[in-house]
Amino acid sequence: MSKLWGGRFTKQTDQLVEEYTASITFDKELAEEDIQGSLAHVTMLGKCGILPAEDVEKIKDGLLQVQGMIRRGELEYTIQNEDIHMNIEKTLIDLIGPVGGKLHTGRSRNDQVATDMHLYLRKRVVEFVGHLIKLQEALIDQAKNNIDTIVPGYTHLQRAQPILFAHHLMAYVSMFQRDLERLQDSYKRVDILPLGAGALAGTTFPIDRHFVAEQLGFGRVYENSLDAVSDRDFILEFLSNASMIMMHLSRFSEEMVLWSSTEFAFVELDDAFCTGSSIMPQKKNPDVAELVRGKTGRVYGNLFGLMTVLKSLPLAYNKDMQEDKEGMFDTVRTLQGALQLFAPMVATMKVNTDRMRQAVNQDFSNATDIADYLVNKGLPFRQAHEVIGKTVLYCIQNQKYLLDMSIEEFKTFSELFESDIYQVLQPEQVVNARNVFGGTASNQVTEAIARAEQVLVQSNEWLRAFLEKSK
């Protein structure tokens, strides 16, 4: 089988070389983007007078036929044609004859593939903003439903201070908002057109790159042809952003696993997001949360893999850069699956408020408030800290909690204690005492929810604008 680039060669490519170097097994995922870029390119060739109008129309009609074959699953990809670009071009030539070979005028596979990946990631970035919005909406709904639910807050996985469960959930809303904003910011670095850079130095044909950018909806055009074909920063940035999103999902997954265990029993995950055991009939395993936690590692690996590929490459394009796609596609699929599952898993999660309250009543997470109480009575904080440490030790040794102590017992540790200590120790009082911006007091959390909902309105407006632009 003769290659479209085979004029300089005197013998066929070794079969093992073809199999080893071909990328069609994975870059066929860029088929729609390749057609999209080619349609814009050939339109520009006609507009600039590089190709006659009849050739342009014939090529455009042929590309639309190929697109139909792709969408119907009729296009047969072969490793002999190496990649998505050559498979499409060869099919085009088979359909419309030698005029199809004019499509590649003024471009190289180097700027062509870079364009395809920019088009591909531009769509994905917008899609992932949408997925994060849905996850935030689910979290905010749960927070609003649990605005009065008190749960132990933890440091070092040890009970620290009581907080509102809504406050805990809103922490993840903040995390995912940063993720969303990173994606939004990265869009402007994906939204740059490489096409027209040629193999590395531009082209001798009088092309109009800005016209192509306008057709494809790109905001900018690469300033430097070498940079245009060798830049993969936009993929690295996406992989980095995806890694942080997966890290946040993994942290939440870990808490889902803990909270749904018998030991915690704070929440129950819906049956639709759990599986059973093949041998232990009583089991209900949080497999979705566990698998999201596990898949985080492969997303990290895709980031570090591409960084390693790129670290020693001279300008401009090198075959090593073919390794930029599989990890990107894998990360897109992995992140997409995780986000699509997480929002409904959060939305259907049942919260065991009684169990959370029991946990708060049976710990010493209100101890800090006793120290603050003594400080307000005039005792230096370090002395108050020591007094409360001894009080907690006494409770542990006598198998009781702070609210179980009599006022006489309190006074054995400090004469500053009065009967109002029991009000100070109530979980609601402990929570609402943290009445500072960003704190866990109910009015602060209510205001935080309102602010988050307003931000969601803005995020949805951004999403609608970019979805409209991509039509």
C-alpha positions in Angstrom: 0.0 0.0 0.0 1.6 3.3 -1.1 1.8 6.1 1.5 0.5 9.6 0.8 4.0 10.7 1.9 5.9 7.9 0.2 7.5 9.6 -2.8 11.0 9.8 -1.2 11.1 6.2 -0.1 12.2 3.1 -2.1 10.8 0.4 0.1 7.7 -0.3 2.2 7.6 0.4 5.9 8.2 -2.6 8.0 5.0 -4.1 9.3 6.1 -4.0 12.9 7.2 -0.3 12.5 3.7 0.5 11.1 2.0 -1.2 14.1 4.4 0.5 16.6 4.2 4.0 15.2 0.5 4.1 14.1 -1.7 6.2 16.3 -5.1 5.6 14.6 -6.1 3.1 17.3 -6.5 6.1 19.7 -6.4 9.3 17.7 -9.6 8.3 15.8 -11.3 10.0 18.8 -10.3 13.3 17.1 -12.2 12.5 13.9 -14.9 15.1 14.3 -12.3 17.8 15.2 -10.2 16.8 12.2 -13.2 17.2 9.8 -14.0 20.6 11.5 -10.5 21.9 11.1 -10.3 20.7 7.5 -13.5 22.4 6.5 -12.3 25.7 7.9 -8.9 25.2 6.2 -10.2 24.4 2.7 -12.7 27.3 3.0 -9.7 29.6 3.7 -7.8 28.2 0.7 -10.7 29.2 -1.5 -11.1 32.6 0.0 -7.4 33.3 -0.5 -7.5 32.1 -4.1 -5.1 29.3 -3.4 -7.7 26.7 -4.7 -10.4 27.3 -7.3 -13.9 27.5 -6.0 -15.0 24.3 -7.7 -12.2 22.3 -6.0 -13.1 23.8 -2.7 -16.8 22.9 -3.0 -15.9 19.4 -4.1 -13.5 18.9 -1.2 -16.1 20.3 1.3 -18.8 18.0 -0.1 -16.4 15.1 0.2 -15.4 16.0 3.8 -19.1 16.1 4.8 -19.5 12.6 3.2 -16.6 11.3 5.3 -18.1 13.0 8.4 -21.3 11.1 7.7 -19.4 7.8 7.4 -17.7 8.5 10.7 -21.0 9.3 12.5 -22.6 6.1 11.1 -19.6 4.0 12.1 -18.9 3.1 8.4 -15.3 4.5 8.1 -12.8 1.7 8.2 -9.6 2.9 9.9 -6.3 1.2 9.0 -2.9 1.3 10.6 -1.4 1.5 7.1 -2.8 5.1 7.0 -1.2 5.7 10.4 -3.3 8.4 12.0 -6.7 10.1 11.8 -5.5 12.7 9.4 -4.2 10.3 6.8 -7.2 7.9 7.2 -9.6 10.8 6.5 -7.5 12.2 3.6 -7.2 8.8 2.0 -10.9 8.2 2.3 -11.6 11.6 0.8 -9.4 10.9 -2.2 -11.1 7.6 -2.7 -14.4 9.4 -2.7 -13.7 12.4 -4.9 -10.5 11.6 -6.7 -7.1 13.3 -6.9 -8.6 16.7 -6.0 -8.9 15.5 -2.5 -5.1 15.6 -2.3 -5.3 19.4 -2.6 -6.8 19.6 0.9 -3.4 19.4 2.5 -2.1 22.5 0.7 -0.5 25.0 3.1 -0.6 22.8 6.2 1.2 19.9 7.9 0.1 17.1 10.1 2.1 18.9 12.8 -0.2 22.0 12.9 -3.2 19.9 12.0 -3.0 17.5 15.0 -2.3 20.5 17.3 -5.5 22.1 16.0 -7.5 19.0 16.6 -6.4 18.7 20.2 -7.2 22.4 20.8 -10.6 21.9 19.4 -11.1 18.7 21.4 -10.0 20.1 24.8 -11.9 23.3 24.3 -15.1 21.3 24.3 -14.1 19.2 27.2 -13.2 22.2 29.4 -16.6 23.7 28.9 -18.2 20.3 29.6 -16.3 19.8 32.8 -17.3 23.3 34.1 -20.9 22.0 33.6 -20.3 18.8 35.5 -18.7 20.8 38.4 -21.7 23.1 38.5 -24.0 20.1 38.9 -21.9 18.7 41.7 -21.9 22.1 43.5 -25.7 22.3 43.1 -26.0 18.8 44.7 -23.8 19.8 47.6 -25.6 23.1 48.2 -28.9 21.3 48.3 -27.7 18.9 50.9 -26.2 21.8 52.9 -29.5 23.6 52.8 -31.3 20.5 54.0 -28.8 20.1 56.9 -28.4 23.6 58.1 -29.2 22.6 61.7 -27.4 19.2 61.6 -24.3 19.2 63.9 -21.5 16.8 63.4 -18.0 16.4 64.9 -15.4 18.3 63.1 -12.0 16.6 62.8 -8.3 17.3 62.7 -5.9 14.4 62.5 -9.1 12.3 62.2 -9.6 13.0 65.9 -12.8 14.8 67.0 -11.9 18.5 67.3 -14.8 20.9 67.5 -18.5 20.6 66.6 -19.5 22.1 63.3 -22.6 22.2 61.1 -22.7 19.4 58.6 -23.7 22.1 56.1 -20.4 23.9 56.8 -18.5 20.7 56.1 -20.3 20.3 52.7 -19.7 23.9 51.8 -16.0 23.4 52.2 -16.2 21.1 49.1 -18.3 23.7 47.3 -15.4 26.1 47.8 -12.8 23.5 46.6 -14.8 22.7 43.4 -15.3 26.4 42.8 -11.5 26.8 42.6 -11.4 23.9 40.3 -14.1 25.4 38.1 -12.3 28.8 38.0 -9.0 27.1 37.0 -10.8 25.4 34.1 -12.4 28.7 33.1 -9.0 30.4 33.2 -7.3 27.7 31.3 -9.9 28.1 28.4 -8.0 31.1 27.1 -4.8 29.0 26.7 -6.7 26.3 24.9 -8.5 28.8 22.7 -5.5 29.5 20.4 -5.2 28.4 16.8 -2.0 26.6 15.7 -3.2 25.9 12.1 -1.1 27.7 9.5 2.2 27.1 11.3 3.0 24.3 8.9 5.5 21.7 9.9 7.4 24.3 11.9 8.2 27.4 9.9 4.9 28.5 8.4 4.0 28.1 4.7 4.8 29.8 1.4 1.1 30.0 0.5 -0.7 33.3 1.1 -3.0 31.8 3.8 -5.2 33.8 6.2 -4.8 32.3 9.7 -7.0 34.8 11.3 -9.9 33.9 9.0 -9.5 30.2 10.0 -9.5 31.3 13.6 -12.7 33.2 13.1 -14.3 30.2 11.4 -13.4 27.9 14.2 -14.2 30.4 16.9 -10.7 30.7 18.3 -9.9 33.9 20.2 -6.3 34.1 19.2 -3.7 32.7 16.8 -0.2 31.4 17.9 2.4 34.1 17.4 5.3 31.7 16.7 5.1 28.8 14.3 7.7 26.7 16.2 5.7 27.2 19.4 2.4 26.4 17.6 3.4 22.9 16.7 5.4 22.0 19.8 3.3 23.5 22.5 1.5 21.0 24.7 1.2 23.3 27.7 -2.5 23.5 27.3 -2.8 19.7 27.7 -0.5 19.7 30.7 -2.6 22.4 32.3 -5.7 20.4 31.7 -4.1 17.3 33.2 -3.0 19.3 36.2 -6.4 20.8 36.7 -8.0 17.4 36.3 -5.5 16.0 38.9 -6.6 18.6 41.4 -10.3 17.9 40.7 -9.7 14.2 41.2 -7.7 14.9 44.4 -10.7 16.8 45.8 -13.1 14.0 44.7 -10.8 11.5 46.3 -10.8 13.4 49.6 -14.5 13.5 49.5 -14.6 9.8 48.6 -12.5 8.9 51.6 -15.0 10.7 53.9 -17.9 9.0 52.1 -16.3 5.6 52.8 -15.7 6.5 56.5 -19.1 8.2 57.0 -21.0 5.2 55.5 -19.2 2.6 57.7 -20.8 1.0 60.7 -18.2 2.7 62.9 -19.4 6.2 61.8 -22.9 5.6 60.3 -23.2 9.3 59.6 -24.6 8.8 56.1 -26.1 6.0 53.9 -25.3 6.0 50.2 -28.1 5.1 47.8 -28.1 1.5 46.7 -27.6 2.7 43.1 -24.1 3.7 44.0 -23.0 0.7 46.0 -22.4 -3.0 45.3 -22.6 -6.2 47.4 -20.3 -9.0 48.2 -20.2 -12.4 46.4 -19.9 -14.2 49.7 -21.1 -11.9 52.5 -24.8 -11.1 52.0 -24.9 -8.3 54.6 -22.3 -6.1 52.8 -23.1 -2.8 51.1 -19.8 -1.5 49.7 -19.2 2.1 48.6 -17.6 1.0 45.4 -18.1 4.2 43.4 -16.4 6.3 46.1 -13.6 3.8 46.4 -13.0 3.6 42.7 -12.9 7.4 42.3 -10.3 7.4 45.1 -8.4 4.7 43.2 -8.6 6.2 39.8 -7.1 9.4 41.1 -3.7 7.8 40.7 -4.0 7.1 37.0 -4.9 10.8 36.4 -1.8 11.8 38.3 0.2 9.3 36.2 -1.1 10.8 33.0 0.1 14.2 34.1 3.6 13.1 35.1 3.8 10.9 32.0 3.4 13.8 29.6 5.6 16.1 31.6 8.3 13.4 31.3 7.8 13.1 27.6 8.1 16.8 27.0 11.0 17.6 29.4 13.9 17.0 26.9 12.4 17.6 23.5 14.1 20.0 21.2 12.0 22.3 19.0 9.8 21.7 17.1 7.7 18.6 16.6 9.1 15.2 17.5 7.4 11.7 17.2 7.6 11.5 21.0 4.7 14.0 21.1 2.4 11.3 19.8 2.4 10.2 23.4 0.3 13.3 24.3 -3.1 11.8 23.4 -3.7 8.5 25.2 -3.2 10.0 28.6 -5.4 13.0 27.7 -8.2 10.8 26.4 -7.9 8.5 29.5 -8.1 11.5 31.9 -11.1 12.9 30.1 -12.9 9.6 30.4 -11.9 9.0 34.0 -12.8 12.5 35.1 -16.0 12.5 33.2 -17.2 9.3 34.8 -16.3 10.4 38.3 -18.1 13.8 38.0 -21.2 12.3 36.3 -21.5 9.8 39.2 -20.6 12.1 42.1 -23.4 14.6 41.7 -26.3 12.1 42.0 -24.4 10.1 44.6 -24.3 13.3 46.8 -27.9 14.2 45.9 -29.3 10.9 47.0 -27.1 10.5 50.2 -29.2 10.1 53.3 -27.9 11.9 56.4 -28.2 10.2 59.8 -28.7 13.3 61.9 -29.4 11.4 65.1 -26.2 9.5 64.8 -24.3 12.7 64.2 -25.8 14.3 67.3 -25.0 11.3 69.4 -21.4 11.5 68.3 -21.3 15.2 69.2 -22.8 14.5 72.7 -20.3 11.7 73.4 -16.9 13.4 72.8 -14.9 16.3 74.2 -15.0 18.5 71.1 -16.6 21.3 73.2 -13.5 21.5 75.4 -12.0 24.5 73.6 -15.1 26.5 74.6 -14.5 25.9 78.3 -11.0 27.3 77.8 -12.5 30.4 76.1 -15.0 30.6 78.9 -12.2 30.8 81.6 -10.3 33.3 79.4 -13.4 35.5 79.4 -13.4 35.2 83.2 -9.8 36.6 83.3 -7.7 33.4 83.3 -4.7 33.5 80.9 -5.3 31.1 78.0 -2.3 28.8 78.8 -3.5 28.3 82.3 -7.1 27.8 81.0 -5.7 25.2 78.6 -4.0 23.3 81.4 -7.2 23.4 83.5 -9.3 22.0 80.8 -6.7 19.3 79.9 -6.9 18.1 83.5 -10.7 18.3 83.4 -10.9 16.1 80.3 -8.5 13.6 81.9 -10.7 13.4 84.9 -13.7 12.7 82.7 -11.9 10.0 80.8 -10.8 8.3 84.0 -14.4 8.5 85.4 -16.1 7.5 82.1 -18.1 10.6 81.7 -18.4 13.6 79.4 -18.1 17.3 80.2 -21.9 17.9 80.3 -22.2 15.0 82.8 -20.1 16.8 85.4 -21.7 18.5 88.3 -20.9 22.1 89.1 -19.1 20.9 92.2 -16.8 18.8 90.1 -16.1 21.7 87.8 -15.2 23.9 90.7 -12.6 21.4 91.9 -10.6 22.5 88.8 -11.4 26.2 88.9 -13.5 28.5 91.1 -14.3 30.6 88.0 -16.8 28.0 86.9 -20.5 28.9 87.3 -23.8 27.3 86.3 -23.7 29.1 83.0 -21.0 26.6 81.9 -23.7 24.2 80.9 -25.1 26.6 78.3 -21.7 27.2 77.0 -21.2 23.5 76.4 -24.3 22.9 74.4 -23.5 21.9 70.8 -25.7 24.6 69.3 -24.0 27.2 71.5 -20.5 25.9 70.6 -21.3 26.1 66.9 -23.0 29.5 66.9 -20.2 31.0 69.0 -18.0 30.8 65.9 -19.8 33.8 64.4 -17.1 35.1 62.2 -16.9 35.3 58.4 -16.2 31.8 57.1 -17.1 30.2 60.5 -19.5 27.4 61.3 -22.2 29.6 63.0 -25.6 28.9 61.4 -26.1 32.5 60.2 -22.6 32.5 58.7 -23.2 29.2 56.9 -26.6 30.5 55.6 -24.9 33.5 54.2 -22.2 31.3 52.7 -24.8 29.2 50.9 -26.4 32.4 49.5 -23.1 33.6 48.2 -22.4 30.2 46.6 -25.7 30.2 44.9 -25.0 33.7 43.4 -21.7 32.4 42.2 -23.5 29.4 40.6 -25.7 31.9 38.7 -22.5 33.5 37.3 -21.0 30.1 36.5 -24.1 29.0 34.6 -24.1 32.3 32.6 -20.5 31.6 31.6 -21.5 28.0 30.6 -24.4 29.1 28.6 -22.3 31.7 26.7 -19.7 29.2 25.8 -22.1 26.5 24.8 -23.9 29.0 22.6 -20.5 29.9 21.1 -19.7 26.3 20.3 -22.9 25.7 18.3 
